[in-house]
C-alpha cells in the first residue's frame, strides 16, 4: 500500500488551519483542476465527526465519485477521513495539526490501495502515487495561501 506524507508549514493559528482543512468550499476551490464538487452528504460548510461527503471529480479524463467518512476527529489537532465507496480498494487520509513557532505544522498522511491487485500495484508505482502526492501538495499550497491572508474569512464565519 503506498503511503504519502506531506508537511506544510502555515503561518496561521492551528484552529484556523484545522477549520480551513475541513471546509467544503475551500476543498472545492483548491481542486478546481479536477472540477471536484460535493454532491451528497455534507455539501457545504465544515465537515465534522461522523460526517460523510461524496465528491465528484474528473481524474485521468474520467468522472469519478468518492464517498468518505470522518472517522476520527479531535479539534484542532487531527481528523481522519476514510473511503466508504469509490475507485480505491482502501484509502485513509489523516490530517495532523501541530502548533509551530511560526504558526501551524500541517502533516498529511495519505495511504491507499488501488483495486485490481497486480495492475493496481503497477499503476501505483508508475504514476498514481506521484499523481496523488502532487494533488495533495497543490491543495495544501492553496490552503496555506488562504490561511496566511485575509481570504480565510470567506471560508470561515468565525475564527
C-alpha positions, 0 to 999 in steps of 0.5 A: 500500500503506498503511503504519502506524507506531506508537511506544510508549514502555515503561518496561521493559528492551528484552529484556523488551519484545522477549520480551513482543512475541513471546509467544503468550499475551500476543498472545492476551490483548491481542486478546481483542476479536477472540477471536484464538487460535493454532491451528497452528504455534507455539501457545504460548510465544515465537515465534522465527526461522523460526517460523510461527503461524496465528491465528484471529480474528473481524474485521468479524463474520467468522472469519478465519485468518492464517498468518505467518512470522518472517522476520527476527529479531535479539534484542532489537532487531527481528523481522519477521513476514510473511503466508504465507496469509490475507485480505491480498494482502501484509502485513509487520509489523516490530517495532523495539526501541530502548533509551530513557532511560526504558526501551524505544522500541517502533516498529511498522511495519505495511504491507499490501495488501488483495486485490481491487485497486480495492475493496481500495484503497477499503476501505483508505482508508475504514476498514481502515487506521484499523481496523488502526492502532487494533488495533495501538495497543490491543495495544501499550497492553496490552503496555506495561501488562504490561511496566511491572508485575509481570504480565510474569512470567506471560508470561515464565519468565525475564527 
